[in-house]
């Protein structure tokens, strides 16, 4: 007998792909109890995985979820009403074997097609849901898929309901040729009408989302969320590698890659998804509610309040002192004001073009119970964070992110509150390559006609066009020791006097203090600061700010769109 055979390993097939046996002669556990994670290869108990949102307990990898289970995860129990369940499509190309393939999949999955649509509730809020199921031809988009999605969106538009679509797809359905391609236009057109009606669309990207689905409804959401590490892209990785003849970097086309490059608003863990969706839905329910609140007191009282706050506490001899105070390292930054003044804040990311500029924080939150869009130029609180946020100097991507959020606020009738704190827009090679001047100009242009109230508050430095791109507002307020100018005193001295060391003298000439600007009619209100002003006494400022913000929102919320735009035009026209 050969000794090699004594120690020979033998494999007993369980008869089911993906399942493993722990006993080579006789199973000691019920068939199907254990599965093998296709990511880490570990043995996992199937029930535990199902109970934990289909996530591997060992590596945290996400299993794909069929449509009805996905609906169970996010919808209130017993609220889902399915639409167009029996809708199927013909074989437009008469592709051999296609009808038999569909029939087999229908029997195997219990689905008629690769998407399930209908109406449900999420924490009591009524929504229209569409969920792709990867078990059915990898949820490729054929005529039936496109038709079901279009019908669901059309019905949502008619009933005035938000839409949530879960994408999971290999792209276009090859067996249907050009008819499949047309579904990209069909679904996109339906979503355009839904958007024009002022309604919310949330897109949730799961693994994988590729091809024609990525190039249509998947990337058109007002808010785009993704599951962790999901593959998302137009062309698949293998196609790209074959085309360019090289290996792709690790993490390419994954959710995290898309977040970094500005294409999605956020990555949400599966167990947090329902809560996140619920929060977003609630923030979009009552955007016009400010219009229903009582207007602020008469103009005389408002004027007195403004003048009262304009009387500064800490009289300083030189404007340069205020410049220095505006730059203090321990001075509160944009994120501090967001945390102190707003609740239920959800940060939204990216410009949908190139990147997510961390020098600008933007999102939706509640101010005294009602939704607002909040955008802040963000310096860091330490060296590491300052480097990450580029010392508060936005790139073109940052300004485009801010504008995207402003236009979104306009659509949903939300007021916009901006916090300005920047030495100026970033001036570098990459900024010029991506159109820094155009991005700033576009912001100013669009803000001048934005059909929503806009308030800008200068909390530190207001440097040049980089500040104005977020301060073309109905009113501009300043903190006592903030500054607002054509450029930095150093730059001013360098250009006019060829000597940047004369920055101190330049500050006096430039009239850049809050007092100066209030007297010139550039800003409407000035708020006193404690000395020294740090995060520890931030509430002394935010308490006064909050009352004035509420007055602003009440006053401007009563204006019609035409009145609002005319007021804003007149404000700048007289300067």
TORNUTOR-457283 format. One record per residue (C-alpha): residue number from 1; y, z, x. Coordinates in Angstrom, 1 decimal, decimal comma. Layout:
BEGIN
resi;v;w;u
NUM;Y;Z;X .
...
//
This chain:
BEGIN
resi;v;w;u
1;0,0;0,0;0,0 .
2;3,4;-0,9;1,2 .
3;5,6;2,1;1,6 .
4;8,6;0,0;0,6 .
5;7,3;-0,1;-3,0 .
6;7,0;3,7;-3,2 .
7;10,8;4,1;-3,0 .
8;11,6;0,9;-4,9 .
9;14,3;1,3;-7,5 .
10;13,5;0,0;-11,0 .
11;15,9;-0,8;-13,8 .
12;15,0;-0,3;-17,4 .
13;17,1;-2,3;-19,7 .
14;18,5;-0,5;-22,7 .
15;18,7;-3,8;-24,6 .
16;22,4;-3,4;-25,1 .
17;25,1;-4,8;-22,8 .
18;27,4;-2,1;-21,5 .
19;25,0;0,8;-22,2 .
20;23,1;2,7;-19,5 .
21;19,9;4,8;-19,5 .
22;19,7;8,1;-17,6 .
23;15,8;8,2;-17,8 .
24;13,7;5,4;-16,3 .
25;10,7;6,0;-18,5 .
26;12,0;7,5;-21,8 .
27;15,5;8,0;-23,1 .
28;16,4;11,6;-23,6 .
29;19,6;10,8;-25,6 .
30;20,0;8,7;-28,7 .
31;20,6;5,0;-28,1 .
32;24,3;4,2;-28,0 .
33;25,4;7,7;-27,2 .
34;26,4;6,8;-23,7 .
35;28,5;3,9;-22,5 .
36;29,7;2,6;-19,2 .
37;33,4;2,4;-18,6 .
38;34,2;-1,2;-17,6 .
39;37,0;0,1;-15,4 .
40;35,6;3,0;-13,4 .
41;31,9;2,5;-14,0 .
42;31,4;6,1;-15,1 .
43;29,0;7,2;-17,8 .
44;31,0;8,4;-20,9 .
45;30,0;9,8;-24,3 .
46;30,9;7,2;-26,9 .
47;31,9;9,8;-29,6 .
48;34,3;11,5;-27,1 .
49;35,9;8,2;-26,4 .
50;36,3;7,4;-30,1 .
51;37,8;10,8;-30,8 .
52;40,3;10,4;-28,0 .
53;41,9;7,1;-29,0 .
54;39,3;5,0;-27,2 .
55;40,4;6,2;-23,7 .
56;38,0;6,8;-20,9 .
57;38,1;10,6;-20,1 .
58;37,3;9,9;-16,4 .
59;39,8;7,2;-15,4 .
60;42,2;7,1;-18,3 .
61;41,4;3,4;-18,8 .
62;42,0;2,0;-22,3 .
63;39,3;0,3;-24,3 .
64;40,2;-2,4;-26,7 .
65;40,5;-1,3;-30,3 .
66;39,5;-3,4;-33,3 .
67;42,1;-4,0;-36,0 .
68;41,0;-1,6;-38,7 .
69;40,6;1,2;-36,2 .
70;44,1;0,5;-34,8 .
71;45,5;0,7;-38,4 .
72;43,8;4,1;-38,8 .
73;45,5;5,3;-35,6 .
74;49,1;4,6;-36,7 .
75;49,1;4,4;-40,5 .
76;49,1;7,3;-43,0 .
77;45,6;7,8;-44,4 .
78;44,9;5,7;-47,5 .
79;48,2;3,8;-47,5 .
80;47,1;0,5;-46,0 .
81;47,1;-2,4;-48,5 .
82;45,6;-5,6;-46,9 .
83;47,1;-9,0;-47,6 .
84;45,5;-12,5;-47,4 .
85;42,2;-11,0;-46,4 .
86;40,2;-14,2;-47,2 .
87;42,6;-16,7;-45,7 .
88;40,9;-19,1;-43,3 .
89;41,8;-22,4;-41,7 .
90;40,1;-25,8;-41,6 .
91;38,9;-27,6;-38,5 .
92;41,9;-29,9;-37,9 .
93;40,4;-31,7;-34,9 .
94;36,9;-31,8;-36,3 .
95;35,9;-30,0;-33,2 .
96;32,1;-30,0;-32,9 .
97;30,6;-26,5;-33,4 .
98;33,9;-24,9;-34,3 .
99;33,0;-24,1;-38,0 .
100;29,6;-22,7;-36,9 .
101;31,4;-20,5;-34,3 .
102;33,8;-19,2;-36,9 .
103;31,0;-18,5;-39,3 .
104;29,1;-16,5;-36,7 .
105;32,1;-14,4;-35,8 .
106;32,9;-13,7;-39,4 .
107;29,5;-12,3;-39,9 .
108;29,5;-10,4;-36,7 .
109;33,0;-8,8;-37,0 .
110;33,4;-8,6;-40,8 .
111;36,7;-10,4;-40,4 .
112;37,7;-13,8;-41,8 .
113;40,2;-14,4;-39,0 .
114;41,6;-12,8;-35,8 .
115;44,5;-10,9;-37,4 .
116;44,7;-8,3;-40,2 .
117;48,0;-8,0;-42,1 .
118;49,2;-5,8;-44,9 .
119;51,5;-3,0;-45,9 .
120;51,2;0,7;-45,0 .
121;53,2;3,8;-44,4 .
122;53,9;5,6;-41,1 .
123;54,9;9,2;-41,7 .
124;56,1;8,1;-45,2 .
125;58,1;5,1;-44,1 .
126;56,8;1,8;-45,6 .
127;56,1;-1,0;-43,1 .
128;54,4;-4,3;-42,8 .
129;51,6;-4,3;-40,2 .
130;49,9;-7,2;-38,4 .
131;47,1;-6,4;-36,0 .
132;45,3;-8,9;-33,8 .
133;41,6;-8,3;-33,2 .
134;40,3;-9,5;-29,8 .
135;36,6;-9,6;-31,1 .
136;37,5;-12,8;-32,9 .
137;37,9;-15,6;-30,4 .
138;39,9;-13,3;-28,3 .
139;42,5;-13,3;-31,1 .
140;43,6;-16,8;-30,2 .
141;46,3;-18,1;-32,5 .
142;45,1;-20,8;-34,8 .
143;46,5;-22,0;-38,1 .
144;45,1;-19,1;-40,1 .
145;46,5;-16,5;-37,7 .
146;49,9;-18,1;-37,7 .
147;49,9;-18,5;-41,4 .
148;48,9;-14,8;-42,0 .
149;51,6;-13,5;-39,7 .
150;54,2;-15,9;-41,2 .
151;53,3;-14,8;-44,8 .
152;53,4;-11,1;-43,8 .
153;56,9;-11,5;-42,2 .
154;58,2;-13,5;-45,2 .
155;57,0;-10,9;-47,6 .
156;58,6;-8,2;-45,4 .
157;61,9;-10,1;-45,5 .
158;61,7;-10,4;-49,3 .
159;60,9;-6,6;-49,8 .
160;63,3;-5,5;-47,1 .
161;60,7;-3,9;-44,9 .
162;60,3;-3,5;-41,1 .
163;57,5;-5,3;-39,4 .
164;55,2;-4,0;-36,7 .
165;52,9;-6,5;-34,9 .
166;50,2;-5,5;-32,5 .
167;49,5;-8,4;-30,1 .
168;46,2;-8,9;-28,4 .
169;45,4;-12,5;-27,6 .
170;44,2;-15,0;-25,2 .
171;46,9;-17,4;-26,5 .
172;46,6;-20,6;-28,3 .
173;43,3;-21,7;-30,0 .
174;42,1;-24,7;-28,0 .
175;39,8;-25,9;-30,8 .
176;42,8;-26,5;-33,1 .
177;44,9;-28,4;-30,5 .
178;48,5;-29,2;-31,5 .
179;48,2;-27,3;-34,8 .
180;47,7;-24,1;-32,8 .
181;50,9;-24,9;-30,8 .
182;52,9;-25,3;-34,0 .
183;52,1;-21,7;-35,0 .
184;54,4;-20,5;-32,2 .
185;57,3;-22,2;-34,0 .
186;56,1;-21,1;-37,5 .
187;55,9;-17,4;-36,6 .
188;59,1;-17,4;-34,6 .
189;61,0;-19,1;-37,4 .
190;59,8;-16,5;-39,9 .
191;60,9;-13,7;-37,6 .
192;64,3;-15,3;-37,2 .
193;64,8;-15,1;-41,0 .
194;63,6;-11,5;-41,0 .
195;66,1;-10,7;-38,2 .
196;69,0;-12,5;-39,9 .
197;68,3;-10,3;-42,9 .
198;69,1;-7,3;-40,7 .
199;65,6;-6,0;-40,6 .
200;63,6;-4,3;-37,8 .
201;60,8;-5,9;-35,9 .
202;58,7;-3,8;-33,4 .
203;56,3;-5,6;-31,2 .
204;53,4;-3,6;-29,5 .
205;51,7;-5,4;-26,6 .
206;48,1;-4,5;-25,9 .
207;45,6;-5,8;-23,4 .
208;45,6;-8,7;-23,1 .
209;48,7;-10,5;-24,5 .
210;48,9;-14,0;-23,0 .
211;49,7;-17,6;-23,6 .
212;51,3;-18,9;-26,8 .
213;51,4;-15,5;-28,4 .
214;53,4;-14,1;-25,5 .
215;55,7;-17,2;-25,8 .
216;56,3;-16,5;-29,5 .
217;56,1;-13,5;-31,7 .
218;55,0;-11,0;-29,1 .
219;58,2;-11,1;-27,1 .
220;60,7;-11,3;-30,0 .
221;60,8;-7,7;-31,1 .
222;64,0;-5,8;-31,5 .
223;62,0;-3,1;-29,7 .
224;59,1;-4,1;-27,5 .
225;56,5;-1,5;-26,6 .
226;53,4;-1,8;-24,5 .
227;50,3;0,2;-23,8 .
228;49,7;1,3;-20,2 .
229;48,3;-1,2;-17,7 .
230;48,0;-3,9;-20,4 .
231;47,8;-7,5;-19,1 .
232;50,9;-9,4;-20,4 .
233;52,0;-12,8;-19,3 .
234;52,4;-16,5;-20,2 .
235;49,9;-18,0;-17,8 .
236;46,8;-16,0;-17,0 .
237;46,3;-14,6;-13,4 .
238;43,5;-17,1;-12,6 .
239;45,7;-20,0;-13,6 .
240;48,6;-18,8;-11,5 .
241;46,4;-18,2;-8,5 .
242;44,8;-21,7;-8,8 .
243;48,3;-23,2;-9,1 .
244;50,0;-21,5;-6,2 .
245;46,9;-21,2;-4,0 .
246;47,3;-17,5;-3,2 .
247;46,3;-14,0;-4,5 .
248;48,6;-12,2;-6,8 .
249;50,0;-8,8;-5,9 .
250;48,4;-5,7;-7,4 .
251;49,8;-4,8;-10,7 .
252;51,2;-8,2;-11,4 .
253;51,7;-9,0;-15,1 .
254;50,8;-5,4;-16,1 .
255;52,9;-3,4;-18,5 .
256;54,5;-1,5;-15,6 .
257;55,5;-4,8;-13,9 .
258;57,1;-6,0;-17,1 .
259;59,0;-2,7;-17,6 .
260;60,4;-3,0;-14,0 .
261;61,5;-6,5;-14,6 .
262;63,3;-5,8;-17,9 .
263;61,0;-7,5;-20,4 .
264;59,9;-4,5;-22,5 .
265;61,6;-1,4;-23,8 .
266;59,0;1,1;-22,9 .
267;55,3;2,0;-22,2 .
268;53,8;4,4;-24,7 .
269;50,5;6,2;-24,4 .
270;48,2;5,5;-27,3 .
271;48,1;9,1;-28,6 .
272;51,9;9,1;-28,8 .
273;52,2;5,7;-30,4 .
274;52,4;6,8;-34,0 .
275;55,0;9,4;-33,3 .
276;57,1;7,0;-31,3 .
277;56,9;4,3;-34,0 .
278;57,8;6,9;-36,6 .
279;60,8;8,0;-34,7 .
280;62,0;4,4;-34,1 .
281;61,6;3,6;-37,8 .
282;63,6;6,7;-38,9 .
283;66,4;5,8;-36,6 .
284;66,7;2,5;-38,3 .
285;66,7;3,7;-41,9 .
286;70,3;4,9;-42,3 .
287;72,5;2,9;-39,9 .
288;75,2;2,5;-42,5 .
289;75,3;6,2;-43,4 .
290;78,5;6,8;-41,5 .
291;80,3;4,6;-44,1 .
292;79,4;7,1;-46,8 .
293;80,9;10,1;-45,0 .
294;84,4;11,4;-45,8 .
295;87,1;9,8;-43,6 .
296;88,8;12,0;-41,1 .
297;92,1;13,8;-41,9 .
298;95,4;12,1;-42,1 .
299;96,9;10,3;-39,2 .
300;99,5;13,0;-38,5 .
301;96,8;15,6;-37,9 .
302;94,9;13,2;-35,7 .
303;98,0;12,4;-33,6 .
304;98,7;16,1;-33,1 .
305;95,1;16,6;-31,9 .
306;95,4;13,8;-29,5 .
307;98,7;15,1;-28,0 .
308;97,2;18,6;-27,8 .
309;94,3;17,5;-25,7 .
310;96,5;15,3;-23,6 .
311;98,3;18,4;-22,3 .
312;96,2;18,9;-19,2 .
313;95,4;22,4;-17,8 .
314;95,0;21,8;-14,1 .
315;98,3;20,3;-13,0 .
316;97,7;18,7;-9,6 .
317;100,3;17,5;-7,2 .
318;98,7;14,2;-6,3 .
319;96,7;11,5;-8,1 .
320;94,4;11,4;-5,1 .
321;93,3;14,9;-6,0 .
322;92,1;13,6;-9,3 .
323;90,3;10,7;-7,6 .
324;88,5;13,2;-5,5 .
325;87,6;15,4;-8,5 .
326;86,2;12,3;-10,4 .
327;83,8;11,7;-7,5 .
328;82,6;15,3;-7,1 .
329;78,8;15,4;-6,5 .
330;78,3;18,3;-9,0 .
331;80,4;16,7;-11,7 .
332;78,3;16,0;-14,9 .
333;77,0;12,5;-15,2 .
334;76,1;10,2;-18,1 .
335;72,6;11,5;-18,6 .
336;74,0;15,0;-19,0 .
337;76,3;13,9;-21,8 .
338;73,4;12,1;-23,6 .
339;71,3;15,2;-23,4 .
340;74,0;17,5;-24,7 .
341;75,5;15,4;-27,5 .
342;72,6;13,5;-29,0 .
343;69,2;14,3;-30,4 .
344;66,0;12,2;-30,8 .
345;67,2;9,9;-28,0 .
346;64,9;7,1;-27,2 .
347;65,7;5,2;-24,1 .
348;65,3;1,4;-24,3 .
349;64,9;-0,6;-21,1 .
350;65,6;-4,0;-19,7 .
351;67,8;-7,1;-20,1 .
352;64,9;-9,3;-21,3 .
353;65,7;-11,6;-18,4 .
354;65,1;-10,1;-14,9 .
355;65,2;-6,4;-14,5 .
356;65,8;-2,9;-15,8 .
357;68,9;-1,7;-14,1 .
358;68,8;2,0;-13,7 .
359;72,5;2,2;-13,2 .
360;72,8;1,9;-17,0 .
361;71,0;4,2;-19,4 .
362;70,8;2,9;-23,0 .
363;69,0;3,7;-26,2 .
364;69,2;5,0;-29,8 .
365;69,8;8,6;-30,8 .
366;71,2;10,8;-33,5 .
367;74,7;12,3;-33,5 .
368;74,9;15,1;-36,0 .
369;72,0;13,6;-37,9 .
370;72,9;10,0;-38,0 .
371;71,8;7,1;-35,7 .
372;74,1;5,7;-33,0 .
373;73,5;3,5;-30,0 .
374;74,3;5,3;-26,7 .
375;75,0;3,5;-23,4 .
376;76,0;5,3;-20,2 .
377;76,8;4,1;-16,7 .
378;74,6;6,5;-14,7 .
379;75,2;8,1;-11,4 .
380;72,5;10,4;-10,0 .
381;72,4;14,1;-9,6 .
382;71,1;14,0;-6,0 .
383;70,8;11,6;-3,2 .
384;67,4;10,2;-4,2 .
385;68,5;9,6;-7,8 .
386;71,9;8,1;-6,6 .
387;70,0;5,5;-4,5 .
388;67,7;4,8;-7,4 .
389;70,8;4,3;-9,7 .
390;72,7;2,4;-7,1 .
391;75,5;5,1;-7,2 .
392;76,4;4,0;-10,7 .
393;77,2;0,4;-9,7 .
394;75,6;-1,8;-12,3 .
395;74,1;-5,2;-11,6 .
396;74,3;-8,2;-13,9 .
397;71,0;-7,0;-15,4 .
398;72,6;-3,7;-16,3 .
399;75,5;-5,3;-18,1 .
400;73,1;-7,7;-20,0 .
401;71,0;-4,7;-21,0 .
402;74,1;-2,9;-22,3 .
403;75,1;-6,0;-24,3 .
404;71,6;-6,5;-25,7 .
405;71,7;-2,9;-27,0 .
406;75,2;-3,5;-28,4 .
407;74,2;-6,6;-30,3 .
408;71,2;-4,7;-31,6 .
409;73,5;-1,9;-32,8 .
410;75,6;-4,6;-34,6 .
411;72,6;-5,9;-36,4 .
412;71,6;-2,5;-37,7 .
413;75,1;-1,3;-38,4 .
414;75,0;1,5;-35,8 .
415;78,2;2,7;-34,0 .
416;78,2;2,3;-30,2 .
417;79,2;5,1;-27,9 .
418;79,7;4,3;-24,2 .
419;80,1;6,6;-21,3 .
420;81,9;5,0;-18,4 .
421;81,4;6,3;-14,8 .
422;81,3;3,7;-12,1 .
423;83,2;3,0;-8,8 .
424;82,8;-0,7;-9,9 .
425;80,3;-3,4;-10,5 .
426;77,8;-3,9;-7,7 .
427;79,0;-6,6;-5,3 .
428;76,1;-7,9;-3,3 .
429;74,3;-11,2;-2,7 .
430;71,7;-10,7;-5,4 .
431;74,4;-9,7;-7,9 .
432;76,3;-12,9;-7,3 .
433;73,1;-15,0;-7,4 .
434;72,4;-13,6;-10,9 .
435;75,9;-14,1;-12,2 .
436;77,8;-10,8;-11,9 .
437;81,1;-12,3;-13,0 .
438;79,6;-14,1;-16,0 .
439;77,8;-10,9;-17,1 .
440;81,0;-8,9;-17,1 .
441;82,9;-11,6;-18,8 .
442;80,2;-12,0;-21,5 .
443;80,3;-8,3;-22,2 .
444;84,1;-8,2;-22,6 .
445;83,9;-11,4;-24,8 .
446;81,2;-10,1;-27,1 .
447;82,5;-6,5;-27,3 .
448;85,9;-7,8;-28,5 .
449;84,2;-9,2;-31,6 .
450;81,4;-6,7;-32,1 .
451;81,0;-5,9;-35,8 .
452;80,3;-2,2;-35,2 .
453;82,6;0,6;-34,2 .
454;82,8;1,1;-30,4 .
455;84,0;4,2;-28,6 .
456;84,2;4,4;-24,8 .
457;84,7;7,6;-22,9 .
458;85,6;7,6;-19,2 .
459;83,9;10,7;-17,8 .
460;84,4;10,0;-14,0 .
461;85,4;6,9;-12,3 .
462;86,5;3,8;-14,2 .
463;86,5;1,1;-11,6 .
464;87,8;-2,3;-12,4 .
465;86,0;-4,9;-14,5 .
466;82,8;-3,0;-14,0 .
467;84,3;-0,3;-16,2 .
468;86,1;-2,6;-18,6 .
469;82,8;-4,3;-19,4 .
470;81,8;-1,2;-21,2 .
471;85,3;-0,2;-22,4 .
472;86,5;-3,1;-24,6 .
473;86,4;-0,7;-27,5 .
474;88,2;0,5;-30,6 .
475;89,4;3,5;-28,7 .
476;89,1;4,6;-25,0 .
477;89,1;8,3;-24,1 .
478;89,3;10,0;-20,8 .
479;88,5;13,4;-19,3 .
480;91,4;15,1;-17,6 .
481;90,2;14,4;-14,0 .
482;88,7;11,0;-14,6 .
483;90,4;7,8;-13,3 .
484;90,7;4,2;-14,5 .
485;92,1;1,5;-12,4 .
486;92,1;-2,1;-11,3 .
487;90,0;-1,1;-8,3 .
488;89,5;1,8;-6,0 .
489;92,5;3,2;-4,1 .
490;90,8;2,2;-0,9 .
491;90,4;-1,4;-2,1 .
492;94,0;-1,5;-3,4 .
493;95,4;-0,3;0,0 .
494;93,2;-2,7;1,9 .
495;94,3;-5,7;-0,2 .
496;98,0;-5,0;-0,5 .
497;98,7;-3,0;2,7 .
498;95,8;-4,2;4,9 .
499;95,0;-0,5;5,6 .
500;92,3;1,3;3,5 .
501;93,3;4,6;5,1 .
502;96,4;4,6;2,9 .
503;94,2;5,2;-0,2 .
504;96,0;8,5;-0,9 .
505;99,3;6,7;-1,2 .
506;97,8;3,9;-3,2 .
507;96,5;6,4;-5,8 .
508;100,1;7,5;-6,5 .
509;101,3;3,9;-6,9 .
510;98,4;2,8;-9,1 .
511;99,0;5,1;-12,1 .
512;95,3;5,7;-12,5 .
513;95,2;9,2;-13,9 .
514;94,4;10,1;-17,5 .
515;98,0;11,3;-18,0 .
516;99,4;8,1;-16,7 .
517;97,1;6,0;-18,9 .
518;97,8;8,0;-22,0 .
519;101,5;7,6;-21,6 .
520;101,0;3,8;-21,1 .
521;99,0;3,5;-24,3 .
522;95,8;2,4;-22,4 .
523;93,8;5,3;-23,7 .
524;94,0;7,2;-27,0 .
525;92,9;10,7;-26,0 .
526;92,6;12,9;-23,0 .
527;90,3;16,0;-22,8 .
528;90,9;19,0;-20,7 .
529;88,3;20,1;-18,2 .
530;87,4;23,6;-16,9 .
531;87,9;24,2;-13,2 .
532;85,6;23,6;-11,4 .
533;83,8;21,2;-13,8 .
534;80,0;21,3;-13,5 .
535;76,9;21,1;-15,6 .
536;77,2;24,9;-16,1 .
537;80,4;24,6;-18,2 .
538;79,7;21,1;-19,7 .
539;79,5;22,5;-23,2 .
540;83,2;23,5;-23,0 .
541;84,0;19,8;-22,9 .
542;81,2;18,4;-25,2 .
543;82,0;20,8;-28,0 .
544;85,5;19,3;-28,2 .
545;84,2;15,8;-27,7 .
546;81,7;16,2;-30,5 .
547;84,3;17,1;-33,1 .
548;86,5;14,2;-32,1 .
549;83,5;11,8;-32,0 .
550;82,7;12,7;-35,6 .
551;86,3;12,1;-36,6 .
552;86,2;8,7;-34,9 .
553;82,9;7,7;-36,6 .
554;84,2;8,7;-40,0 .
555;87,5;6,8;-39,6 .
556;86,1;3,6;-38,2 .
557;83,0;3,7;-40,3 .
558;85,2;3,2;-43,4 .
559;86,6;-0,1;-42,0 .
560;85,3;-3,5;-43,0 .
561;84,1;-5,8;-40,3 .
562;87,2;-7,8;-40,6 .
563;89,5;-4,8;-40,3 .
564;87,5;-3,5;-37,4 .
565;87,8;-6,7;-35,4 .
566;91,4;-7,1;-36,2 .
567;92,2;-3,6;-35,1 .
568;90,4;-4,1;-31,8 .
569;92,1;-7,4;-31,2 .
570;95,5;-5,9;-31,9 .
571;94,8;-3,0;-29,5 .
572;94,4;-5,3;-26,5 .
573;96,9;-7,9;-27,7 .
574;99,8;-5,5;-27,3 .
575;98,9;-4,4;-23,8 .
//
